[in-house]
Amino acid sequence: MSNNITDKGIEILTPYLIGNATLKSLDIYRNEGITDKSILLLKEIAMKSCLENIGISYTSISDENQQEIYKLLEIPTNKREIP
């Protein structure tokens, strides 16, 4: 189910997710308004939070960029740059 989240929504959420030590999963799938424009922010979120999963299927993010996010999420949290 879409929540109508867009690239602007990712921009708004980013400061709340960076440094977050409790949230483990973020499901933003089925939001076609999320595009490759958000990839840099999503990478930063992946590297600077304790998230283990970011559900980005059925967005407008390219398969290649989705794979990059999934690879970053494989990095153990103790090896990330969490502020």
C-alpha positions as CSV (number, residue, x, y, z in Angstrom):
1,M,0.0,0.0,0.0
2,S,1.4,3.4,-1.0
3,N,1.6,6.2,1.5
4,N,2.3,8.7,-1.4
5,I,5.8,9.3,-0.1
6,T,7.9,11.2,-2.6
7,D,11.5,12.3,-2.9
8,K,10.5,15.4,-0.8
9,G,9.2,13.0,1.9
10,I,12.6,11.2,2.0
11,E,14.3,14.6,2.4
12,I,12.0,15.4,5.3
13,L,12.5,12.0,7.0
14,T,16.3,11.9,6.6
15,P,17.3,14.0,9.7
16,Y,15.0,11.9,11.9
17,L,16.5,8.6,10.7
18,I,20.2,9.5,10.8
19,G,21.5,8.5,14.2
20,N,18.3,6.5,15.0
21,A,19.4,3.6,17.2
22,T,16.0,1.9,17.7
23,L,14.3,1.7,14.3
24,K,15.3,-1.6,12.5
25,S,13.1,-1.5,9.4
26,L,11.7,1.2,7.2
27,D,9.0,0.1,4.6
28,I,8.6,2.7,1.9
29,Y,7.8,0.2,-0.9
30,R,5.1,0.9,-3.4
31,N,5.8,4.7,-3.4
32,E,6.4,5.5,-7.0
33,G,7.2,9.1,-6.1
34,I,10.5,7.9,-4.6
35,T,13.1,8.0,-7.4
36,D,16.8,7.9,-8.0
37,K,16.9,11.5,-6.8
38,S,16.7,10.1,-3.2
39,I,19.5,7.6,-3.6
40,L,22.2,9.8,-1.9
41,L,19.9,10.4,1.1
42,L,18.9,6.7,1.3
43,K,22.6,5.7,1.2
44,E,23.3,8.2,4.0
45,I,20.4,6.8,6.0
46,A,21.7,3.3,5.5
47,M,25.2,4.2,6.7
48,K,24.2,6.4,9.6
49,S,21.4,4.5,11.3
50,C,20.7,1.0,12.8
51,L,18.3,0.1,10.0
52,E,18.6,-3.5,8.9
53,N,16.0,-3.2,6.2
54,I,14.7,-0.4,3.9
55,G,11.8,-1.7,1.8
56,I,12.2,0.1,-1.5
57,S,10.6,-2.4,-3.9
58,Y,8.0,-1.0,-6.3
59,T,9.4,2.5,-6.1
60,S,10.9,4.4,-9.0
61,I,14.4,3.7,-7.8
62,S,16.4,1.8,-10.4
63,D,17.3,-1.9,-9.7
64,E,21.0,-1.0,-9.7
65,N,20.5,1.7,-7.0
66,Q,18.2,-0.6,-5.0
67,Q,21.0,-3.2,-4.9
68,E,23.4,-0.6,-3.7
69,I,21.2,0.2,-0.8
70,Y,20.7,-3.5,0.1
71,K,24.5,-4.0,0.1
72,L,25.0,-1.1,2.4
73,L,22.4,-2.5,4.8
74,E,24.5,-5.7,5.0
75,I,27.3,-3.8,6.8
76,P,27.0,-4.5,10.5
77,T,25.8,-1.5,12.5
78,N,29.0,-1.5,14.6
79,K,30.9,-0.7,11.3
80,R,28.7,2.1,10.3
81,E,29.2,5.8,10.9
82,I,26.3,6.3,13.3
83,P,26.4,9.7,14.9
